[in-house]
Amino acid sequence: MNRIELVEKIASAHDLSKAEAGRILETMTSSVVAAVKKGDSVTLVGFGTFKQVARAARTGFNPSQGVKIKIAAQKVPKFVPGAAFKAAVDPKAAKRKADKAAAAPAAKKAPAKKAAKK
């Protein structure tokens, strides 16, 4: 799905013009970009989280010239999908994860500390 198809989907689902739907989509995307650019994270519960992460400097390899190159440290955007999104994409994996969590024993309680005698 591309941007135009998404605008059409929003417009038809909410009885809006394509221009209005396009402005809404533009507002949403620009707000997410601005927040992540500032270093904030944007969490849409059930969908996922957009955040900024720091990538460390590293050594890469240029295969066409066969030489090692230095890649500078940089900040990059990252998207982490939410549980509902993951479950919608792969329901079998979500079911396995839920079954595994249910089968795990309840959290063990820490033993009570004895009072110090004087």
C-alpha positions as CSV (number, residue, x, y, z in Angstrom):
1,M,0.0,0.0,0.0
2,N,1.4,3.4,-0.9
3,R,0.5,6.9,0.4
4,I,-2.2,7.5,-2.2
5,E,-3.9,4.2,-1.5
6,L,-3.8,5.0,2.3
7,V,-5.3,8.4,1.7
8,E,-8.1,6.8,-0.3
9,K,-8.7,4.2,2.4
10,I,-8.9,6.9,5.1
11,A,-11.2,9.1,3.0
12,S,-13.6,6.2,2.2
13,A,-13.6,4.8,5.8
14,H,-14.4,8.2,7.4
15,D,-16.5,9.9,4.7
16,L,-13.9,12.6,4.0
17,S,-12.5,14.1,0.9
18,K,-9.2,12.9,-0.3
19,A,-7.7,16.3,0.3
20,E,-8.8,16.2,4.0
21,A,-7.6,12.7,4.4
22,G,-4.2,13.7,2.9
23,R,-3.9,16.6,5.3
24,I,-4.7,14.3,8.2
25,L,-2.1,11.8,7.1
26,E,0.5,14.6,6.6
27,T,-0.2,16.0,10.0
28,M,0.2,12.6,11.6
29,T,3.4,11.7,9.8
30,S,5.0,15.1,10.4
31,S,4.1,15.0,14.1
32,V,5.8,11.6,14.4
33,V,8.9,12.7,12.5
34,A,9.1,15.9,14.6
35,A,8.8,14.0,17.9
36,V,11.4,11.4,17.0
37,K,13.7,14.1,15.6
38,K,13.6,15.8,19.1
39,G,14.5,12.5,20.7
40,D,11.0,11.7,22.0
41,S,9.3,8.4,21.4
42,V,5.8,8.1,19.9
43,T,3.8,5.1,21.2
44,L,0.6,4.1,19.6
45,V,-0.8,1.4,21.9
46,G,-1.4,-1.9,20.0
47,F,0.4,-0.6,16.9
48,G,3.9,0.2,18.0
49,T,6.5,2.7,19.0
50,F,8.6,5.1,16.9
51,K,11.8,6.2,18.6
52,Q,15.3,7.4,17.9
53,V,18.3,5.2,18.6
54,A,22.1,5.9,18.5
55,R,24.1,3.7,16.2
56,A,27.7,3.4,17.2
57,A,30.6,4.0,14.8
58,R,31.8,0.9,13.2
59,T,34.1,-0.5,10.5
60,G,32.4,-1.6,7.2
61,F,33.6,-3.2,4.0
62,N,33.3,-1.9,0.5
63,P,33.0,-5.0,-1.7
64,S,33.6,-3.2,-5.0
65,Q,37.0,-1.9,-3.9
66,G,37.8,-4.6,-1.4
67,V,38.7,-2.1,1.4
68,K,37.6,-1.5,4.9
69,I,35.8,1.8,5.5
70,K,34.9,3.7,8.7
71,I,31.2,4.3,9.2
72,A,30.5,7.3,11.5
73,A,28.1,7.1,14.5
74,Q,24.6,8.3,13.7
75,K,21.1,8.6,15.1
76,V,18.5,6.6,13.2
77,P,14.7,6.1,13.6
78,K,13.4,2.8,14.8
79,F,10.0,1.2,14.8
80,V,9.1,-1.5,17.3
81,P,5.8,-3.2,16.5
82,G,3.3,-3.6,19.3
83,A,1.9,-6.9,20.5
84,A,-1.5,-6.5,18.7
85,F,0.3,-5.7,15.4
86,K,2.6,-8.7,15.8
87,A,-0.4,-10.9,16.6
88,A,-2.3,-9.7,13.5
89,V,0.6,-10.4,11.3
90,D,1.5,-13.9,12.8
91,P,-1.4,-15.2,14.9
92,K,0.3,-18.6,15.4
93,A,3.4,-17.0,17.0
94,A,1.2,-14.9,19.2
95,K,-0.6,-18.0,20.4
96,R,2.6,-19.9,21.1
97,K,3.9,-16.9,23.1
98,A,0.6,-16.8,25.1
99,D,0.7,-20.5,25.7
100,K,4.3,-20.3,26.9
101,A,3.5,-17.5,29.3
102,A,0.5,-19.4,30.7
103,A,2.6,-22.5,31.2
104,A,5.3,-20.7,33.1
105,P,5.0,-21.1,36.8
106,A,3.8,-18.1,38.8
107,A,6.5,-15.6,39.8
108,K,8.3,-17.0,42.8
109,K,8.1,-14.9,46.0
110,A,11.3,-13.9,47.7
111,P,11.7,-15.6,51.1
112,A,10.8,-13.4,54.0
113,K,13.8,-11.9,55.8
114,K,14.2,-12.8,59.5
115,A,14.2,-10.0,61.9
116,A,17.6,-9.3,63.4
117,K,17.8,-10.3,67.1
118,K,19.7,-8.0,69.6
